[in-house]
Amino acid sequence: MTKTFTLILAFAINFTVKAQQAPTTQAFGKIDKADLELKSCDFEKDANAMILFDKGDVFFDQQYNIVYNRHKRIKIFNTNAKDEANIRIEYYSANREEYISGLQAQTINLNNGNVEIIKVDKKQIFTEAIDKYRSAMVFSFPNVQAGSVLEFKYNLTAASVGDFPDWYFQSHLPNRYSELQTTVPDILYYKNLESRYQPYAINKGDVGGTQIRAIANVPSIPDEPFMTSREDNCERLLFQLLSIRNVGAASQNFSDTWTKVGTNLMENDYLGGQLGKKLTGEEAIIAKAKTLKTDDDKIAYIFAEVKNTMKWDEHYYKFSDDGINKAWDKKTGGSGEINMMVCHLLKKSGVKVYPMIVSTRGNGKVNPGYPNSYKFNSLVAYIPVDSVKSYVLDATNKYNLYNQIPSNLLNTFGLAMNKDANSYEMTFLQNENPVRHFVLVNAEIKADSKVAGTASLVYYGYKKVNAVDKYKTVGEKKYIDYLRDDNNSLKISNIKMEDMDIDTLPLKQSLDFALDLTGSDDNYIYFNPNVLGAAKTSPFLSVNRLTDIDFGSRNSFTLVGNYKIPAGYKVESLPKSASMALPDAGITFRRLIAEQNGAIAVRYIVESKKSIFFKEDYPDFHEFYKRMYEMLNEQIVLKKS
């Protein structure tokens, strides 16, 4: 639910907002031909599109509604940017707490030297209901081609002074100019949470409460391997209402604490009010759970019951729309509803469990120093086992393990809400144990340049969850293709999966394989012993990095191989045993290779001692991965004797 505040004023205060026009923005419909003739972004040459300007103007009307005017212009360089023509503006529509008005949109083209404007037909602007509380205004620009400029503006009005819009200077597109103008009456005080590394092109204010902040030539934030959400990494300004200074009356303080945030949620009918709702047929489930000896047995049983009963509607939500009992009867629900059921059944079975609101990694991280509920997008069941161990349960994914924090919550904060003890604590969700991955290979290299043998793959934790999910979702044939990793020379047969459905045991896979050694000839056999192990290509090929690397968890990979040398061949070239580490020893790599008793014994070991690596250290990180993958792919050469 959105934040709601009551504004009590001793008398009416009138004020006006004067628009200030920066030289890098233009009035709607007025455009320089130079922008229509522009072929590329000056500061990011390979961009398919760029934002020419993005301007926000936030002020208050006489009823103290927040009025947010936005004007944005996007330049299309080529057809790879065609998706930029599809616009979606989400807002909180329940009780008309927010609404959009004055939407105008148009495509601007240069046609034989003349400026041509094609307006978006209002009949092609749609309002889409996202859920009970939120809506989206959706439209697409017409006649978009290479060289087009897409322009739109709208007004968003919010009834609550607590709903001050956040501003993101940065996005997936480079931005030539991003400006936010705010005019705040002196009775209102907002805290700013600023994330910025570029200097302001403009940063000025006046005695009337108007402030303009702008940044020029803002680079895009690309999708990079193992990054968290784009919002986490953007240059931005966030706003939180701290107080209202009423004339002739006591000031109202809205400096939220996590206790206040949690208390409000637990008193909300759509969250705390749902936790005691009776579910149809729950008596049998609770009775069986109570017969189980340990809390772990009860947790595993109820977690499985809810996972197997409920179908997730693929919506993350921390509330229940129509009540968890109705969702239970329909056997379909959002993340909040499904995990409220887990909380309810566990509590009825005697397990100490609390609801916890969370923000998934894709939704962005919550700042623990910025108490509010709007950033959280889901709810899970939280079980404090002891002073050092806890469980976080999310039953939306049928393959999640009860004793492992869901991967989409790793390295984020959750707010655990214990209403009975009036305890509301922010908890950092991390997995301190490495996720292990073992590969054991026993094979024979044949004189006809083939390898045949058996392999055993043992997956723990998230590696198991992902493998079981994939195997049960796509089937065995496509799962084998996944194990082959696009290697057409590798054939896999007789695969056997064990302990897929036992949360406390790793996934064991045994298989037969055959491998064609391409590139070999009548005299030489070339062989890479990294079979069914690490990927052949590093995920970190880019020389530069703009975001931190967040693996989510520590990882441990070991491959042990034994390869029999064919009769009539001898080792011509054998990679040397070696080891290396990052400067801070955050990741280590060891390679052990030796010839013994007519066979080659190989061992690769990769150990990570932390899960997050900062972008400032990327040069060393990139070089380490480059060298490690070179060593993982170094071949053994056998020569006919």
N, C-alpha and C positions, 0 to 999 in steps of 0.2 A: 504494500500500500504506500501511496506517496505521503510526504510530510504535510501536516495540516497545522496551521497556526491561526490564532485569533488576534486581529489587530484592533486594539482599543485606543482610541485617540481622544484627547480632551477637546480638541477643536479641529476643524477641517484645515488642511494645509494645501495650498495650491502652488504648483510649480510647473514650469514649462521646460521642455527639452529642445534645444536648438541643434539642428542637424549640422554636423561638421563634415565637410567634404574633403577627403584626402586626395592628393593628386594622382594616386595610383588606383582610384576607383572612379566609376562613371555612373551617371544616371541610367536607369533602366531603359534599354533600347538605344542608347547612344554608345557608339563604338568606333574606335579608330580602325581604319583600313589595315594599319600595320599589324593589328592583332589578328585580323582575318587572313593576312598574308603570311603570318608566322609559321615557320616550318618545323621548329623544334624548340625545346626548352633550353634557354641559354646555360642554365646551371645543372641540367640533368639531360644530356643529349639523347639518351636512349629511351626517354619516356614516351609512351604511346599517347598520353594526354597530359594536360597540366591544368591547374586552377589558376586562372588569370587574377581573380581576387575572390575573397570570401569575407564578407563584411557583416558583423552582427551589431545590433544597436538595442540595448536593453534599458528600459525605463519603467516608471510606474504611472498608471493613470490616476485620476482623482479618487477612484475607489480603492486604490492601492492593489489593483491587479498588476501583475508583471506583464509587460508588453515586450515581446522579443521580435524584432524585425530582422530578417536575414535576406541578404542579396548575394548571389553566388554566380560566378561565370566560369565555365569549363571549356578549354580549347581541345579539340580532337585533332590529333596529328595523323592517325592512320586507322584502318578498320579493326585493328587489334583492340581498340578502345571502345568498341560498339556497346559494351555493357554499361558504359558511363551514361548512356542515354536513358537508362531505367532508374528512376528516382523513387525512393521510399522514405517518407518522413513519419517516424513513429511518435506518438504522444499519448498522454494519460487522459483518456476520454470519459472515464466513469464520472457520473454526476456533472458532466461538462466542466470538470475541474480544469482541464486544458482544452482549448479548441484552436483550430487553424482557420484563418480568414485571409482574404486578399491574395490568394495564390495566383501568380501570373508566370507563365513559362513560354519560351520561344526558342526556336532554332534560328541562328543567324548565319547565312552563307554569303560568299562572294561569287556572284554569277555574272560572268563577262564584265568584270570590273564594277558591277553594281551591287550594293548591299541589298540582300533579299532576306526578309523576316517572315518566318512561318510560325504562327502562334499555335500553342497546344490547345486543341479543342476542349472546352470545359466538359463536354460529354465524355471525354477520354480520361478524366481525372476521377479516380475511384477512392472511396473510403472503405478500407478493409478492417474487419474486426479481428484482432489478434486473439484476444480472450475477453473475459468479463470486464476488464479494466482498461485495456489498451487498444488503440486503433492505429492505423497507418494510412496516410494519404499516398496514393500510388499513381504514377503516370510515366509515360515515355515520350521522348522528344521525336517529332517527325522529321523525315528527310535528312537524316544525319549522314554525313560523309566526311572523308578526310578534309580537314580545313574548317569544319563547322565550329561555331561557338554556341554553346548551350547556356542559356541564361534563365534563372528563375529567382523569384522572391516570394516571401510569404510573411504573415504575421502569426505568431503563436501567443495566445493570451493564457496566463495561469492565474487561478483565483487565490492561490496561497503565496504569501511573501516568502515562504520557505522553499519554493520551487524555482529558485534562481538558476538559469541554465548554465551549465558548464561550457567551456569553450576549448576547442582543440585546434591549435594552430597547424597541426600536422596530420597527414592522412596517408593513404596509399598512393596519392598523386603528389608530385611536386607543386608547391604553391608559391606563386610570384609575390602575393601580398595577402596577409591575413590580419584582419583588424577587428578588435572588439571595443565598442564604445558602451560604457555603462554610466547611468545617471541614477544615483541612489540618494534619497532624502536623508537628512542628517539624523532622523529618528531611528533609522535602521543601520545596524552594523553587521557586516558580513566578513567572515574570515576567508582569506584566500589561501589556497594550497596550490603553489606554483611549481611546475616542472618545466624547466627551460635551460637550454645551453647556448642558444644564440642571443645576441644583444637585441634589444628592442630598436626598431626603426623609429618608432614613436612611443613615448611614454610620458604623458602629461595629464594634468588634472586642473580643475578650477574650483573656486570657492562654492560653486553651486552643486558640487557633488558629481560632476561629470569627469570621467577619466577615459582616456583613449590609450590603448596598448596595441601595438602592431609589430609584426615581424615580417621581413621581406626575404624572398628567396629561400623558402623553407624546403629542404629536401624531402622526398617521399620516405616512408617507412616500408620497405619491401617485406614480403614473406621470406623469412630466413629459417633454416632448419633449427628446430628446437628453441624457437622463441616463444615467449608467452604472448598474450593478446597484444594487438597493435596499440590499443588504448594505454596499456601499461608503459609503452615506450615512447608515446607521443609527447611533444611539447604541448603544454596545456595549462589552463586556469580552472580550478574548481572553486565553488563558492558554498559556504555554509553560514546560515543565519545564526548569529550568536545572541543578539539582544535587540529589543525594541525600547527606545527611550521615550516614554510617554510624557507629554507636558502636563504638569499638575498631578501626576499619579506615579506610582512605583513602576520602575522599569520591569519589563518582562525579559527573563533570561532564558534563551534557547540553546545554551551551551550544553549539548547533549553529552551524556556519559553512556557507556555501554550498558550500565545497569538500567538507565532510563529507556534506552532503545529496546532492550530485552523485555523489560516490564510491559511496555506498550504492546509489543508483539504477543506476549503471552496472555494479555487481556483482550486481544483481538479475536472476534468470533471466528474468523477465517483461518486462524492459526492455533493459538492456545485453546480456543473454545472447541476445537475439533478433537483434541487428544483424548477425551473421555467418551467419545461417541461409540456406541455399541455396533459391532459388525455382525451381519447375519451369519450364524453358525460358528461364531467365535468360541463358544463354550467347548467344543470338541478339540479345537486347536490348543486352547489354554490348558485344558485338562491333560492332554498328552504331553505338553511342554513341562508341566509340573511333575510328571513321572520321571523325567530325565534327571540324571544325577548331578551334572555340573552346569554352571551357567553357560559355558562354551557349548555344551550339547543343546541347551535351550535356544541359544542365540543362532546356532547353525540351523536348527530345525525351523524356527519361526522365519528366519531370513529366507530359507528355501521355500517355505510355504507362500510367502508374499511374492517372491520372485516368480514362482510357478503359477500363481493365481492371477496376478495382475499383468496387464499389458500397458507399457508406457506409451503415452500419446506423443512422445518426443518433444514435450514442452517442459522447460525448466521453470519452476514456479515455487515460491515459498509459502503460498497459501492454498486453500482449497476453494474452488469455485462454488460447488453445490453441496459440499459435505462429503467426508470420507466414506460414510456409510453408503451413499448413493454411488460413489465411484467403485466401492467394493462390490456392490450388486451388479454394476455394469462391467466389472472386471477390466476397466480402463481408467487411467487417471494420469495427472501430471506428477512431476517429481515430488512436490510437496505432499500431495495426497498419499502417494504410495509409501513414502517414508514416515508419514504420520501413522499409517497403519502398523508399520514395524515398531514404532515407539509404543503405540497403544497395546499391542499384543505382548510385547516384551515386558512392559510394566505390569500388565495383568498376570504375567507368568512369574513375577517376582524378581525380575532383573532390573538393576538400577540403570535407567536409560533416560536421556534427555534429548529434546529436539535441538538441532544445531543449524543455524542458517549459514549458508556458504555462498561463495562466488566461484563458479567454475573457471578453470584456467582460460578458456576461450572468452569468458565474459569480462575478465580483468580482475586484478587484485584489489582487495580492500585495504585501505591505509588504516592501521590500528590507532593512529592519532587523530582520526577524523570520524568521530562516532555518528553514524546514521545508518539507516536500514536500506536505503534505496539502491545501493550498489550490489547488495546480495541478490542472487537470482534463483536460489534453490534451498532445499532443506534436506537434512540427513538425520539419521539416528546416531547419537553419540553415547558411547558406553565407557566410562572411566573404570578400567579394570583394577588398576592400583596406581601408586604414585608415579610410575614410569611408563605404564602401558595403558593404551586405550584402543577402542575399536570405533571406526567410522563406517556406518552401513548405508549403502545406497542400493536399493532393490530395483532401480530402473533398468540396470544392466543385468541380465540373467546370468552373466558369467563373472560378475564381481565376487570376490571372496570376502567372507564376513570378517576375517582376521587381517585384512589389508586395506589401507586407505585407498579409495578409488583413485585411479591415475589422473583423472581430470580435476582432482582437488589437491594434488601434491604441491607443496611449497606455497600454500595459500593460508589465509586466516579464516577461521570459523568462529561464530559466537555461540557458545554452549549456554543453554538457558535452563537453569534449575529453579523453577518457580517456588518449590517448597522451601528451599534454603535461601531464597532471594539472592541467588548467585548467578551472575552473568559475566562470563569470562571469555575474552578473546584467546583463541588457541591456535598456535601455528601447527599446521598439518604437514608432517614430514615423515618419511620412511627412512629411518637411520640404518636399516639393514640393507646390504647390497642385494640387488636382484641377480641371482646366479643363473648361468647358462653354460651347461656342459655339453661337449660333443666328443664322443669316443668312436674312433674309426679303426677298423681292422680290415685291411684289403691287400690285394695282390696286384702288382703291376705286371702286365702281360707283354710278351714280346711283340704282339701285334698292335701295340700302342693303345691298349685299353686298360682300364682299372676296374676290378670287380671286388665287392666286399660287402660288409655289413656296417651299420652305424647305429649308435644309440644316442639319442638327444634327450637331455633332461632339462626341463624348463621350470623355473620357480617364479612365484609372484606374478608381476605384470606380464612377463614373457609367457607364462602359462595362460593367463586370462586372455591375452590377445590371440594365442594359438587355438585355444578351445573355441573362442568366439568365431574365428575364421573357419575352423574345421566344421563346426555345426551349422554355420551360416551358408557357406558356399559348397560344402560337400568335399569328399575325399579327393576327387580328381583335381579340382581347382586348388585344394590345399597342397597337393603335391607340386603343382605348378609354382605355388608360393615358395615352397622349400627349394625348388630348383633355381629360383631367383633369376629367371630368364636365361638360364644356361641350357641351350638346346643340346649340348653334348652330354648332359647328365640325365640318366634314366633312374627312376625310383619305383620300387615295387614292394609288395608284401609289407606295407606299413601297418604297424600295430600301435594303438593308443591305449595307455593305461592311466587310471586314476584321474580321469578328466573331471569327475564330479565330486571328488573328495577334497575339500578346501584345505585340509591340513597336510596334504601330500603334493609333491611336485608332479608335473606331467611327464610321463616316460613314453618315449617313442622309439620303436625299433624298426629298422627297415633294411632292405637290400638295395644296393645301387650299382650301376655300371656307368663308367665315364669314358668317353672317347677323347684321347689326347691329341687334339688338333695341333698341327705344327710339327709333329714328329715325322721322321723319315726312316729309311732302312737302317741307318747307322746310329741315330740319336733319338732318345725319348726325352721330351720336355714335360715336366710334371709339377704342378702347383699343389702342394699337400694341404692347402687350406680348403678342404672339401666339406661342404655343408656347415661351414663355420661363419666367419665374419663376411659381410658384404664385400664385393670386389672393389667397390669405389667408395671413397671417402664422402661423407655427406657435407664436408666443409671444403668445397673446392674454391669458393670465392676468396680472393686475397683480402678483401675488406669486410668489415662487420659493423652493423649499426646497432645491434641489440645484444643483450646478454644471452648466453647459452644456458638453457634450463632443461636438463635431462629429466627432471622430476625426481629421480632417485639415483643412488649410487648403483653401479653395475659391475658385475664380475663375469668375465668370459674366459673359459678354458677349452682348448681343443687338444686332445691327445690322439695322435695317429700312429699307426704301425703299418708300414707298407713294405711288402716283400718284393725284393728285386728279382726280375726274371732271370732265368738261367742264361748264360752267355752274355750278360751285361755287367758293367761295373760303373761305379760312380765317377763321372767326369767332373762335375761341379756340384758342390754342396754348400748352400748358404751357411754362414757362420752363426753360431749362437751369439746372441746379443741382448742387451737390455737398454732401456732409456726411460726418461721420466720428464714431465713438465718441470720447470724451475721450482715450483712450489710443491712438487710431488703429488699434485692433484690427480694425475693419471700416470700409471706406470705400464710399461709393456716389456715382456720378456719373450724371447724366442730361443728354444733349445732344440738343436738338431744334431743327430749323431747316427753313424752307420754301425750296426752291430748285428752279428749272426745272420748275414744275408738279408737284412732288412734295414729300413730307415725309420728311426723313431723321431717323432716330431711333437713338440709341445708349444702352443701359443698361450700366453696368459695376459689378459688386459684387466687391470684393476683400477677403478675410480674411487677416490677417497672423499669426493664431494660431488654434489649434483648440480651446482650452479657455478658458471665460469663467466667472469665479467668481460664485456666487450673491450675494455682497455687492455686486457691481456691476450687479445685475439692473435696478434702476430706470432707469439710463442705457441699458442694453441694450434693455429693453422699449420705451422711448420712441423709440430709434433705429429699431427694427423697425417700430413703428407708423407713423412718418413715412415710412420707406422704402417700405412697401407702399401708403401713400396716394399717393406719387409714382409708383410702378409702375402704379397703376390709374387715374391721372388721365387723363381723356379729351381727345381732340382734337375740336373742334366745327367742322363745315363747314356753310356756309349757302349756299342756292341764290341765285345772283346775278341 
